[in-house]
């Protein structure tokens, strides 16, 4: 008997046996059933029942769990994996691609606003120029203008972002996240800029430097709280290069 469960059964049986009261030697002859003898039988029966129950429990635990049919694929998870795999393959291997492990549930896309969507390579975003960068946008509901979607986007590029920040009316502050200083720019962009902002509604941008690269998270949804954006930033994890 090598398993702890089998050793436990033997120990329980021995303890139950040791507790059985024995009559004096003078009465070790066969006689009619007495009350003491009846209690001894009851005790033996209880001990045997306990051992049987324990044995059945251990046997049940040894049975392999019943196989559960695999659930159908999550369309959003499949699309997300596809876009990030494209991103990781397309950009330079020395650029650390940071993928979120958590996003707000309302940014899993819709018929009007499929999510996510990736753009990689030179000039990865309409407002930036990068020698090697990526841009992945998560979309939510269709906005009241009927033309654009509530969205936030993740951006990364090798090296520092040297261009000066535009004088666009956004207010800048800082927060601590990912063990570094994250800059937060938020507000309603000015509409008298040339060229005018692509999306004039409320904007919040978080940007920081990490692993020799510039990263940013930009939100075009006034309902998305800063605490949620910081949670997305903290959930970012490097993707492994598949080359």
C-alpha positions in Angstrom: 0.0 0.0 0.0 1.9 3.0 -1.2 -0.7 5.8 -1.7 -1.6 8.1 1.3 -5.3 7.3 0.8 -4.7 3.5 1.2 -2.5 4.1 4.2 -5.2 6.2 5.8 -7.8 3.4 5.3 -5.6 0.9 7.1 -4.9 3.4 9.9 -8.7 4.1 10.3 -9.4 0.3 10.5 -6.7 -0.3 13.1 -7.9 2.6 15.2 -11.5 1.3 15.1 -10.3 -2.1 16.1 -8.3 -0.9 19.0 -11.3 0.9 20.4 -13.4 -2.3 20.5 -14.0 -3.4 24.2 -13.0 -7.0 24.9 -14.7 -9.2 27.7 -12.6 -10.8 30.5 -10.8 -14.0 29.7 -13.2 -15.9 31.9 -16.0 -15.0 29.5 -14.1 -16.0 26.3 -16.7 -18.8 25.8 -19.6 -18.7 23.5 -22.6 -17.2 25.2 -25.8 -15.5 24.4 -25.7 -12.1 22.7 -25.4 -9.4 25.3 -25.9 -5.6 25.2 -22.1 -5.1 25.3 -21.7 -7.6 22.4 -24.4 -5.8 20.5 -22.6 -2.4 20.9 -19.4 -4.0 19.7 -21.1 -5.2 16.5 -22.6 -1.7 16.0 -19.1 -0.1 16.4 -17.6 -2.6 13.9 -20.4 -1.9 11.5 -19.9 1.9 11.7 -16.2 1.5 11.2 -16.7 -0.7 8.2 -19.3 1.7 6.7 -16.8 4.6 7.2 -14.1 2.7 5.4 -16.4 1.8 2.5 -17.5 5.4 2.1 -13.9 6.6 2.2 -12.9 3.9 -0.3 -15.7 4.9 -2.7 -14.7 8.6 -2.4 -11.1 7.9 -3.2 -12.2 5.7 -6.1 -14.3 8.4 -7.5 -11.4 10.9 -7.3 -9.2 8.5 -9.2 -11.7 8.4 -12.1 -10.7 10.8 -14.9 -12.9 13.8 -15.2 -15.6 13.7 -17.8 -14.7 15.4 -21.0 -16.4 18.7 -21.6 -17.3 19.4 -25.3 -15.2 22.3 -26.6 -17.2 25.6 -26.8 -17.6 27.3 -30.2 -14.9 29.8 -31.1 -15.3 33.4 -30.0 -15.5 35.5 -33.1 -13.9 38.5 -31.4 -11.1 36.4 -29.9 -10.3 34.9 -33.4 -10.3 38.4 -35.0 -8.2 39.8 -32.2 -5.6 37.0 -32.5 -5.5 37.5 -36.3 -4.9 41.2 -36.2 -2.2 41.0 -33.5 -0.4 38.1 -35.3 -0.3 40.3 -38.5 1.0 43.2 -36.4 3.8 41.1 -34.8 4.9 39.6 -38.2 4.9 42.9 -40.1 6.9 45.1 -37.8 10.6 45.0 -37.0 11.6 42.2 -34.6 13.5 44.6 -32.4 10.2 46.6 -31.7 8.5 45.2 -28.7 4.8 44.8 -29.6 2.6 45.3 -26.6 -0.8 43.6 -26.7 -3.5 44.1 -24.1 -4.8 41.2 -22.0 -7.8 43.3 -20.9 -10.1 45.6 -22.8 -13.5 47.1 -21.8 -16.3 44.7 -23.0 -18.0 47.5 -25.0 -15.1 47.5 -27.4 -15.6 44.1 -28.9 -17.0 45.6 -32.0 -20.3 45.5 -33.9 -21.7 45.2 -37.4 -21.1 48.9 -38.0 -17.8 49.0 -36.1 -15.8 45.8 -36.5 -13.0 45.3 -33.9 -10.1 45.3 -33.7 -8.3 46.7 -36.8 -4.6 46.8 -37.4 -2.4 49.0 -39.6 1.4 48.5 -39.7 4.4 49.9 -41.4 5.6 53.3 -42.4 3.1 56.0 -41.4 1.2 53.6 -39.2 -1.3 56.3 -38.2 -2.8 59.2 -40.2 -1.3 61.7 -37.7 2.2 60.1 -37.2 5.2 59.2 -39.3 7.2 56.2 -38.1 10.1 54.3 -39.6 8.6 51.1 -38.1 5.5 51.1 -36.1 2.1 49.6 -35.5 -1.4 50.8 -34.8 -4.3 48.7 -33.6 -7.7 50.1 -33.0 -10.5 48.7 -30.9 -14.0 49.9 -31.8 -17.3 50.0 -29.9 -20.7 51.6 -30.6 -21.5 53.8 -33.6 -21.4 57.4 -32.5 -24.4 59.8 -32.9 -22.9 61.4 -36.1 -23.4 58.0 -37.8 -20.0 58.2 -39.5 -17.5 57.3 -36.7 -17.2 54.7 -33.9 -16.3 55.0 -30.3 -12.8 53.7 -30.2 -9.4 53.6 -28.6 -6.1 52.8 -30.4 -2.8 51.4 -29.4 0.4 52.7 -31.1 4.0 51.8 -30.9 7.2 52.8 -32.8 10.9 52.3 -32.5 12.8 55.2 -30.9 11.5 58.4 -29.3 8.7 60.5 -30.7 10.7 63.6 -31.5 7.9 65.7 -33.0 6.6 68.4 -30.7 3.2 67.9 -29.3 0.7 70.0 -31.1 -0.9 73.1 -29.6 -4.4 71.6 -29.9 -6.1 72.6 -26.6 -5.5 69.4 -24.8 -4.4 69.6 -21.1 -1.4 67.4 -20.1 -0.7 65.7 -16.7 1.1 62.6 -15.6 0.3 59.3 -13.8 2.4 56.4 -12.6 1.8 53.1 -14.6 3.9 50.2 -15.8 6.7 51.3 -13.4 7.2 54.5 -15.4 5.7 58.0 -16.0 2.8 58.0 -18.3 1.8 61.4 -19.8 -1.9 62.0 -20.2 -3.3 64.6 -22.6 -7.1 65.1 -22.6 -9.8 67.5 -23.7 -11.7 68.7 -26.7 -9.3 69.6 -29.6 -9.5 73.1 -31.0 -11.4 73.2 -34.3 -9.5 76.2 -35.8 -6.4 74.1 -36.5 -5.0 73.6 -40.0 -5.6 70.8 -40.9 -8.6 70.4 -38.5 -8.6 67.4 -36.1 -9.9 64.3 -37.7 -12.2 63.6 -34.7 -13.2 66.9 -33.0 -14.9 65.2 -30.0 -13.3 64.6 -26.6 -9.8 62.9 -26.9 -7.6 61.4 -24.2 -4.1 60.3 -25.0 -1.7 58.4 -22.8 1.9 58.1 -24.0 5.2 56.8 -22.5 8.7 55.4 -23.4 9.5 51.7 -22.8 12.1 49.3 -24.1 13.6 51.9 -26.3 10.3 52.6 -28.0 7.4 55.1 -27.9 3.9 53.9 -27.1 0.6 55.6 -26.9 -3.1 54.8 -26.2 -5.5 57.3 -27.7 -9.2 57.2 -26.8 -12.0 58.9 -28.9 -14.8 58.1 -26.4 -15.7 60.6 -23.7 -17.5 57.8 -21.7 -14.3 55.8 -21.3 -12.8 56.6 -17.9 -9.1 57.3 -17.3 -9.0 54.4 -14.8 -10.1 52.0 -17.6 -7.4 53.3 -19.9 -4.8 52.9 -17.2 -6.0 49.4 -16.7 -5.5 48.7 -20.4 -2.0 50.2 -20.3 -1.1 48.0 -17.3 -2.4 44.9 -19.0 -0.1 45.3 -22.0 2.3 42.3 -22.5 5.0 41.8 -25.0 4.2 39.5 -27.9 6.7 36.8 -28.9 8.2 37.1 -32.3 7.2 34.2 -34.6 10.0 34.7 -37.1 
